[in-house]
């Protein structure tokens, strides 16, 4: 059985080492190496290299494939450059072809006065609440801190907005805005899980605020008990990072889309009809906008509201959770969002399908040089405001 020293010598025979100065210079290059910190959480709490992925050595084999593709160059580092050599050899054995170890590790980097990041420290009660997030290398304490500073707006405290807002609050999104001009009705309770029977007659914004703060008291809930209009939409959306569309009529969807394109704010769209639902993420300047998908609204008789056509109670929950998932991916900059893709769900057949979407080069809202004029109405589409 080889000794630790022998294992280390064998690893150094196949792993290249790179100096801190060279790595620091390459951090300024576009397409530079991925920095992989294999120290333990109590060590990374003291600081880490800018942009580094934090993956403790014990979780390396389990977590690396979710974080880095095999074609990327990786520089691994630890405290002194010992564990990183062994970790780099493991990566080579896993099929990563361009791997090196930071000579002298984080200690040498710090001694040279090179840039480092000190992560936000979570309190003990926050670590307990978000423990399952902290176990994910893709989230960790740095990601949880990003969620705590994030601001997300949810249009509609109804069937879609309810599950989306609840899970975003549970995830620790720091500020949630809720826009809704309606009051709670008994008929809402079949699917709008933010509200309770005792809330009947109350403004949905009030009921939503109470439910969300009861779930997570640290979340700040900002309410807008007003109907979204051309006069107020920019005032409402411009202070948020991501917007969730939980509306149930075409004029509001077009208005919200146009405002988000104007402000370059990602918009996560969802809609439901009877037993069918769909979701997509509209990222201004990158993928299609809502008007690219639907240049003109269908006639009202072909697109009745939930109040007219009905909806299976669990369906908005499923689509709303897809929307919440999209928001978290955007905030954490992980995964592949539904940009240019429309995810559809058939509740009766229990089938998900996906359609590819393209930007419309003639789109009146998102084409280059387009002049966006916000309007409360869409020609031929005067559907009353409602929420799924």
Order of alpha helices (4+ residues) and beta strands (2+ residues): alpha-beta-alpha-beta-alpha-beta-alpha-beta-alpha-beta-alpha-alpha-alpha-alpha-beta-alpha-beta-alpha-beta-alpha-beta-alpha-beta-beta-alpha-alpha-alpha-beta-beta
